[in-house]
Amino acid sequence: MAEPDRPTAKIEIKSVRAKITASVRETIPRDDITEALGRIYRQVGQAIDKQGLQPSGAPFARYHEFGAMVDLEAGLPIDVPIQIDGQVRPSRLPGGPAAVALHAGPYEGLAATYDAIEVWMQRTGRTPNGGPWELYLTDPTTEPDPRRWLTQIVWPFSQP
């Protein structure tokens, strides 16, 4: 049963455009996600700076597999492919139909938004098509109040 003060996620169907990215992909323990994201964003930022590139959107974290161990890919969208730099590789977020929801608040509440998307997919006959990703629209280093954080969840699906 949902908590009474937990907002219901508004889920929209969008056709997302593919995005070129610079990213690092690792398999890590679930409890290490926060540390890994900070480290990966620093690595990717340094690599794109060295190559004279600029981010073209919000940082992302894509979850190819999510369990006790997490197959995590994280990085930044860019306009042209990056040259390999250590662990930083060129990659892309896929385009196509996706369920998109905006999560407002602390990251600890993201699971409820994911649950709402899963229920919506089941109810509407859609099947996940690859791992979902999060776009961090608010930078926690500049906005200290977690209640103001905005995270967009994008989950590609196959049409029914």
C-alpha positions in Angstrom: 0.0 0.0 0.0 1.3 3.4 -1.0 2.1 5.9 1.7 -0.6 8.6 1.9 1.9 11.5 1.4 3.7 9.9 -1.5 2.8 11.6 -4.8 1.7 9.4 -7.8 4.2 9.7 -10.6 2.8 11.2 -13.8 4.0 9.0 -16.6 4.2 10.3 -20.2 4.9 8.5 -23.4 7.6 10.3 -25.3 9.6 9.5 -28.4 13.1 10.3 -27.1 16.0 11.2 -29.4 19.2 9.2 -29.3 22.0 11.0 -27.6 25.7 10.7 -28.0 27.4 10.3 -24.6 30.7 10.0 -22.9 30.4 7.4 -20.2 32.0 4.8 -17.9 30.3 1.4 -17.4 31.0 -0.7 -14.4 29.4 -3.5 -12.4 29.4 -2.5 -8.8 27.6 -3.5 -5.5 24.3 -1.7 -5.1 25.5 0.1 -2.0 28.4 1.7 -3.9 26.2 3.7 -6.4 26.6 7.1 -4.8 30.3 6.9 -4.6 30.6 5.4 -8.1 28.5 8.2 -9.6 30.7 10.9 -8.1 33.9 9.3 -9.2 32.5 8.6 -12.8 31.2 12.1 -13.3 34.6 13.5 -12.3 36.4 11.1 -14.8 34.0 12.0 -17.6 34.2 15.7 -16.9 38.0 15.6 -17.0 38.0 13.6 -20.3 35.6 15.9 -22.1 37.5 19.0 -20.8 40.8 17.6 -22.1 39.2 17.1 -25.5 37.7 20.5 -25.6 34.1 19.2 -25.5 31.1 20.5 -23.6 28.2 18.6 -22.0 25.0 19.0 -24.0 22.6 18.1 -21.3 22.1 16.7 -17.8 24.3 14.0 -16.2 22.7 10.5 -16.5 22.9 7.1 -14.9 21.7 4.1 -16.8 20.9 0.8 -15.1 21.5 -2.1 -17.5 20.9 -4.6 -14.7 19.8 -3.8 -11.1 20.1 -6.2 -8.2 22.6 -6.8 -5.5 25.2 -6.0 -8.2 24.4 -3.2 -10.6 25.5 -2.9 -14.2 25.8 0.9 -14.2 26.7 3.3 -17.0 27.0 7.0 -16.2 28.2 10.1 -17.9 27.3 13.2 -19.9 25.6 13.8 -23.2 27.9 15.5 -25.8 27.5 16.6 -29.4 30.3 14.6 -31.0 31.8 11.2 -30.0 34.6 11.4 -27.4 37.9 9.7 -28.0 38.6 6.9 -25.5 40.3 8.2 -22.4 41.0 5.6 -19.7 37.7 4.2 -18.7 35.7 6.9 -20.5 34.2 5.6 -23.7 31.9 7.0 -26.4 28.4 5.6 -26.0 24.8 6.6 -26.7 21.4 6.7 -25.0 19.0 5.1 -27.4 16.1 6.8 -29.1 12.5 5.6 -29.5 9.4 5.2 -27.4 9.8 5.6 -23.7 7.9 6.0 -20.5 9.1 9.3 -18.9 8.4 10.4 -15.3 9.6 13.3 -13.3 10.6 12.5 -9.7 10.7 15.4 -7.3 12.5 14.9 -4.0 15.3 12.9 -2.5 16.9 10.0 -4.4 15.7 7.6 -1.7 12.2 8.0 -3.2 13.1 7.0 -6.7 12.1 3.4 -6.2 8.4 4.4 -5.8 8.6 6.2 -9.2 10.2 3.2 -10.8 7.5 1.0 -9.3 4.8 3.3 -10.8 6.4 3.0 -14.2 6.6 -0.8 -14.0 2.9 -1.0 -13.0 2.0 1.4 -15.8 3.9 -0.7 -18.4 2.2 -3.9 -17.2 -1.2 -2.2 -17.2 -0.7 -0.8 -20.8 0.9 -4.0 -22.3 4.3 -2.5 -22.8 7.5 -4.3 -22.3 10.8 -2.7 -21.2 13.3 -2.4 -24.0 16.7 -2.0 -22.4 17.7 -0.5 -19.1 16.2 2.8 -17.8 18.2 5.9 -17.1 18.0 8.9 -14.8 18.7 12.4 -15.8 19.7 14.6 -12.9 18.1 17.9 -13.6 19.1 19.4 -10.3 22.7 19.5 -9.1 22.8 18.6 -5.4 26.1 20.6 -5.0 24.2 23.8 -5.9 20.8 22.9 -4.4 21.3 21.5 -0.8 17.5 20.9 -0.2 16.7 17.3 -1.4 13.0 18.2 -1.5 13.8 20.5 -4.5 15.8 17.9 -6.5 14.3 16.9 -9.9 15.2 13.6 -11.6 13.7 12.5 -14.8 13.4 8.7 -15.3 13.4 7.5 -18.9 12.5 3.8 -19.6 12.4 2.6 -23.2 9.7 0.2 -24.1 8.5 -1.9 -27.0 5.1 -1.0 -28.4 2.2 -3.4 -27.5 
